Amino acid sequence: MKSYRTFILILFATLFFTACSKEEEATVVAVPEDANPLLAYVPADTAYVYADLETVPEAITDAYTARFQPVLDVISKQISQFQTEYQAGEHEGDQAARLAAAVLDELGGSLSEESLNKLGISLQSHYVFYAKGVFPVVRIALSDAQQLRNAIARIETKMAYQLPVKDLNGSAYWRVAQDDMPVGLYIAILDQQLALSVFPVKAEDSLLAAFLGQQMPAESMASNNVLAVLNQTMGYSGYGSGILDIQKVADEILNPDSYTRGLLDPEMTTRLDSLDAVCVAELKSIIARTPRMTIGTTLLSSNEVAVRYDLEIEKSLASSLAALVSDIPSAADGDHLLSVSLAI
């Protein structure tokens, strides 16, 4: 159990280092040519997306890395304790512990910006999180893809176990899935990017080529500057913004003829088919009143981070809710870890 806890801490820290009736006129927004090339992989009609258009300046990542040091110190103690226990043979036969020990050895026994750089992962990398159907895909730009491949090879040597590599038309990838699991975790190191996704194993014929970048969308988020227009309209910065199309996600799950339903396991499809038609209709009517949410970073400096969520609401409902708005008292000043105000 301790080995799993250590893994969770490492994963958490790694993720920290690396969120109707009238059509609007088309807006043209100038975007630099190098603005997040990973958006070329994202279908324009994706159900959700979150990405950056600008990488965070090194001075800002350095400032937050320094603030995060107390957490890293706690993680280091956990790592040291785990390594001592592992060397004493307390985790003998535990494959997860073996993997953790090999990864920690590769990282030099600590998690830091320097150790991540050795894996070809930079804190100044572009990233994108989006949906294919409703299945999540994550892409992270790498500063050196070969460094990450070499690190994985060394980890495999230390474990005396080679991860089974699969191939599709010359592109290598890993699939992590048990025989009795309907979904799998897919991992690939492509041309200067790390790609991860979770989707049904039976959907490989439909999703794998796109995941590996062999089949690009006819129209992508890069080709129509959706996020740049969103940022300009909503006042978000280029450091991170996104869209959650709540109605599209609901339709993908609730509509029997949707793309997602066609890829689901028969058992899961049967359960969804059993939903009462009246219940489905009511769910759709509720969701139609709040069809979309956007999110964006509005401020990012060495001392402040501000993120805003905007939920689009049907006009009559929005008017009723607006009448409930009240002033919220200021949170108390002082050297607090957290200060919160709440009005109901």
Secondary structure, DSSP 8 states (H G I E B T S, - for coil): -HHHHHHHHHHHHHHHH----S----------TTS-GGGGGSBTT-SEEEE-SS---HHHHHHHHHHTHHHHHHHHHHHHHHHHHHHTTTTTT-HHHHHHHHHHHHTTTS--HHHHHHTT--TT--EEEEEETTEEEEEEE-S-HHHHHHHHHHHHHHHT-----EEETTEEEEEE--TT-SEEEEEEEETTEEEEEEEEGGGHHHHHHHHTTSS--SSBTTTTTHHHHHHHHHT--TT-EEEEEHHHHHHHHH-TTSTTGGGS-HHHHHHHHTS-HHHHHHHHHHHTTS-EEEEEEEEE-SS-EEEEEEEE--HHHHHHHHTT---------SS-S-------
